[in-house]
Amino acid sequence: MTFANGDTENGVAKKPTKIKSGTAKYHLQTLKTVSNSLAHLLIGLVCIITLFFTFFDGVPVYMPNIHVALSILGYQFLMAEGILSLCPHNAWSAHLTLVHKKRIHWILQIMGSTLAIAGSAIYIEFKTVHWDTLHGQFGKCYIYIGFVLALRII
């Protein structure tokens, strides 16, 4: 089975074919590449701006700041980049075979989940009353959904 980017299921990459400029396929390919680059840019901006305001007062010794830093790095950076690593138009993973893309995807997802769980656990340990805000209720939903998905994968 061959995929859109030339990868095959056994991990052997085929050489991508050149697309003539000025054609509809060329413009679609360019749009996909620009969209992927824009996604990377927005992920980076969200992470940098959030971490800037998190560390604005210095190194986070305050538990909510550690929660924010670990969660943003886990959810917004590593897990989002893990999803984008499978995209055939992704600049840093386009040359990899499908087997290697899948490995990188899983590694980034596991690292991101670990950071996010650590950030949540730190804040759960810090607070005395739990799930009293809308943010906390969404967090509880993610814990349940993440647990069910983790069991499904295992």
C-alpha positions in Angstrom: 0.0 0.0 0.0 1.4 3.4 -1.0 0.5 6.6 0.8 0.1 10.1 -0.6 3.6 11.2 0.3 5.2 8.1 -1.4 5.7 6.1 1.8 4.9 2.4 1.8 3.6 0.3 4.7 6.9 -1.5 5.0 8.8 1.7 5.6 10.5 2.1 2.2 10.1 5.6 0.9 9.6 6.2 -2.7 11.0 9.3 -4.4 8.3 12.0 -4.6 7.4 13.1 -8.1 7.9 16.8 -9.2 4.7 18.8 -9.7 4.7 21.3 -12.6 4.3 24.9 -11.4 1.1 26.8 -12.4 -1.1 23.7 -12.1 -4.0 23.2 -9.7 -2.1 20.4 -8.0 0.9 22.7 -7.5 -1.2 25.4 -5.9 -2.9 22.8 -3.7 0.5 21.5 -2.6 1.7 25.0 -1.8 -1.5 25.7 0.2 -1.0 22.6 2.2 2.7 23.4 2.9 1.8 27.0 3.9 -1.0 25.8 6.1 1.3 23.4 7.9 3.9 26.1 8.4 1.2 28.4 9.8 0.1 25.7 12.2 3.8 25.4 13.5 4.0 29.1 13.8 0.8 29.4 15.8 1.8 26.5 18.1 5.1 28.2 18.7 3.5 31.6 19.4 0.9 30.1 21.8 3.7 28.3 23.7 6.1 31.1 23.8 3.6 33.8 24.9 2.1 31.5 27.6 5.5 30.6 28.9 6.5 34.2 28.9 3.6 35.2 31.1 4.2 32.1 33.2 7.8 33.0 33.9 7.2 36.8 33.9 7.8 37.0 37.7 10.8 34.6 37.6 11.3 30.9 38.0 8.0 29.3 38.9 8.1 28.2 42.5 4.3 28.8 42.6 2.4 25.5 41.9 -0.1 27.0 39.4 2.9 28.3 37.3 4.4 24.8 37.2 1.0 23.4 36.2 0.8 25.9 33.3 4.3 25.3 32.1 4.1 21.5 32.1 0.6 21.5 30.6 1.5 23.9 27.8 4.6 22.0 26.9 2.8 18.7 27.1 -0.5 19.5 25.4 0.2 22.4 23.1 3.7 21.7 22.0 4.7 18.0 22.2 1.3 16.5 21.5 0.4 19.0 18.7 3.8 18.4 17.1 3.2 14.7 17.4 0.1 15.0 15.4 1.7 17.2 12.8 4.6 14.7 12.5 2.4 12.4 10.5 1.5 15.1 7.9 3.2 14.5 4.6 3.7 18.3 4.2 5.5 18.7 7.5 8.9 20.3 6.9 10.9 18.4 9.6 9.3 15.0 9.1 8.6 14.9 5.3 11.7 13.0 4.5 11.1 10.2 7.0 9.5 6.9 6.2 6.0 6.1 7.6 7.5 3.7 10.1 9.7 6.5 11.5 6.9 9.0 11.5 4.8 6.7 13.5 7.6 6.1 16.0 8.2 9.9 16.4 4.4 10.4 16.7 4.2 7.9 19.6 7.3 9.2 21.3 6.0 12.8 21.2 2.5 11.8 22.3 3.9 9.8 25.3 6.2 12.6 26.3 3.5 15.2 26.0 1.0 13.1 28.0 3.6 12.5 30.7 4.2 16.3 31.0 0.5 17.0 31.0 -0.3 14.3 33.6 2.6 15.6 35.8 1.3 19.2 35.5 -2.2 18.1 36.4 -1.0 15.9 39.3 1.0 18.7 40.8 -2.0 21.0 40.7 -4.4 18.4 42.1 -2.0 17.9 45.0 -1.7 21.6 45.5 -5.4 22.4 45.6 -7.7 21.4 48.5 -11.1 21.7 46.6 -11.1 20.1 43.2 -13.2 20.4 40.0 -15.0 23.6 41.3 -14.2 25.6 38.2 -15.1 25.1 34.5 -11.4 24.7 33.8 -11.2 22.0 36.4 -14.3 20.2 35.1 -12.7 20.2 31.6 -9.5 18.8 33.1 -11.5 16.0 34.8 -13.1 15.2 31.5 -9.7 15.0 29.9 -8.5 12.7 32.6 -11.4 10.3 32.0 -11.1 10.4 28.2 -7.3 10.1 28.4 -7.6 7.1 30.7 -10.1 5.3 28.4 -8.0 6.0 25.3 -4.9 4.7 27.1 -6.7 1.5 28.0 -7.9 1.2 24.4 -4.3 1.5 23.1 -2.9 -1.1 25.5 
